Each structure stands twice: as structure tokens, then as C-alpha cells.
């Protein structure tokens, strides 16, 4: 028990000397976790998104992906997916998962001073073996 207390004391002392902010480290961990989820979940569209003032903002559009072909751009804010209002990245992913990927996904996007609808045609990857 004394060894554990000694170890924790030394760890605390090191953190104080290095001025480590545990809350900041936790926030970095959470941001990285969200980024990893974003990378995995946005692959059908080819965009990276983040929460932005109660909406979802497109951070990056990968070249030659369905979103790129539809004309989406970084900075666009996604308001709706197939009529479903979007308030967060989590909500966005849920609506994408519920969408029928055999049909174009209609995204209502706010850009500069106007709203536009972008039909994003996601063709599921099919393989054929002969």
C-alpha cells in the first residue's frame, strides 16, 4: 500500500513539475476519439465533419468521392439528410446509417447566404466473382 501511495505521489509531483493539465489531456483524447469515429463513419460520402454551433460542418471533402462529385465543399453546414434535421455529428451518422444507399442521399446544405439541396449518389461497392 505504501508503494502505491509513493508511486501516486511521484506521479503527481511529475505532473505538477511538467504542468500537465489532466482536463486538457482528456479533451484531446475525446477529440481524437470523435475524429476516429468521423473517419470511419463518413467513408461512404467521402467527407470529414465536426460539430459547429448546433450544426454539422464539413471540414474536408475527399477528391473523387460521392460528396466531391455532388459539389459539396469544406465549410458547408449540413442542415438535413433526407428530410431529417441534423443537430450533431452523432445525429448525422445515424441519419446516414438509416438512409437507403441504393438511392441518392439528399443533403440540405447552408453555404454562405443560401441553402441548397445536393443529391449525393452513393453507389455501394459490388464485387463479382467468376
LINZICOR-V886446 format. One record per pair of residues at least 24 apart in sequence whose ideal C-beta (glycine too) atoms are under 6 Angstrom apart, sorted by the first residue. I is the first residue (numbers start at 0). J is the second residue. D is the distance in Angstrom with one decimal. If there is no record, write none. Layout:
# LINZICOR-V886446
I,J,D
I,J,D
This chain:
# LINZICOR-V886446
40,92,4.6
43,121,5.3
48,88,5.7
50,87,5.6
50,88,5.3
55,85,5.3
55,88,5.6
55,91,4.7
65,119,4.9
65,120,6.0
65,121,4.9
66,119,5.9
69,117,4.7
69,119,4.4
71,117,5.9
75,108,4.6
75,110,5.1
76,109,4.4
77,106,5.7
77,108,5.8
78,107,4.6
78,109,5.6
79,107,3.9
80,106,5.9
81,105,5.4
